[in-house]
Amino acid sequence: MSKSYISTKIRKLVSDRAQNCCEYCLIPESRQFKFLISLLN
């Protein structure tokens, strides 16, 4: 499996566009880890 390099500029562009939310589930980036942990419990 190869790893793709994503530049800082592109990461920021995508993050800003999504307003720091996951574009798939719309959960704010700051809450994603807690949400995933709650699914495991």
N, C-alpha and C positions, 0 to 999 in steps of 0.2 A: 504494500500500500504506500503510495507516495504522499508526501505532505506538500501542500500548496502554501506559498508565501503570500500573505495579504498585507499590503503596506499599511502603515499607520494612517496615512491620508484616507485610504479606502475604508478602513475600520471606523474612523471618525465620521466619514460621510454617511455610512450605513447606520451608525448609532444615532447620529443627529436626525436622519430621515425618519427613523423609527421612534424617535423621542425616548430613547433608552429603554425600549420595550422589545420583547421578542416579537418578531414580525409574524410568527406562526401562531402563538397562543396569546399574545398581547399582555403577558405578565411583565410587569416592570423588572428591569434587570436587577435591581436591588433586592427583589423578593424571590427570584427564581430558585436559589439554593434552598431557602426555607420551604418553598412549595414542593420541590423534589423530595426533600427529606420527609415532609408530611405524607407523601404518597407511599413511602416505604414503611411507615408505621401503621 
